[in-house]
């Protein structure tokens, strides 16, 4: 990610992992190992009609309906795997840090490393696990063409392939409780690569329409409070189809406090017809430290939770997976790889107010 961007947001991939070389803006799990073969997971049970968000209620449904049962915990997450590996290697402190992170719900990133059959299988497995918990899984799509403007998280599908890929995800989620974070950085990065807008905006608009058609609430990229001016971001959101989305997200893979993000988001929501929003708080416990790439002296934020007050904020989420590297900067490994000492720092320097 370029130095002109104060906050990143990044990569990702699904549950058991695809080697997506994602990165710097870094928020996903690009190097997650693939799931081990074993007995197939029973198909998830569709959500009952009485409790389902519908295409007509995407923007108006109460928060408790969108995140019914709270936020689901992925049972085979990257942190779970890191804990097991580090523990087996006798790395007690590093395993402890991974274990703490593994106990919090983190979004599952879906990248471009699976064929369609495996894509459907991984999503279905997580839906089934979430439904056993009686909770709502959060997915992140991250395969937009020209992803990250060719930086650490470079990659993505072709413009021809992307619509069918997204439609497959939407069809798999149809009938189930789920929330989708659509393509972190996709709108914010247009400040750096404005030539992509002509192709990107229609792709995002179609993606949101696909999710809306099956009653899946989606949130578009809203950048963060220190990046794109609200009036500019509002124009991009409108062009990307925010009127069919639940709303937008902010601060993915970022470090800015909720006190900065919420006023920005409220202003942006008012400019986009009363959109709802979510904020990534995974690593914002100690605020911005002057760089987006593996900064020192940062800590975990508050635990993810659904927000049921009278405002437009739906939830405080862990979208970025705490503990993975932002890239080969400040001593870090490749973007998306588990960074044991960094995970320890995030846990150990988590402020007291965020621990309750």
Secondary structure, 3 states (H helix, E strand, C coil): CCCCCCCCCCCCCCCCCCCCCCCCCCCCCCCCCCCCCCCCCCCCCCCCHHHCCCCCCCCCCCHHHHCCCCECCCCCCHHHHHHHHHHHCCCHHHHHHHHHHHCCCCCEEECCCCCHHHHHHHHHHHHHHHHHHCCEEEEEECCCCCEHHHCCCCECCCHHHHHHHHHHHHHHHCCCCEEEEECCCCCHHHHCCHHHHHHHHHHHHHHHHHHHHCCCEEEEECCCCCCCCHHHHHHHHHHCCHHHCCEEEECCCCCCCHHHHHHHHHHHHHHCCCCEEEEECCCCCCCCCCCCCCCCCCCCCCCCEECCCCCCEEEEECCCCCCECCCCCCCCCCCCCECHHHHHHHHHCCCHHHCC
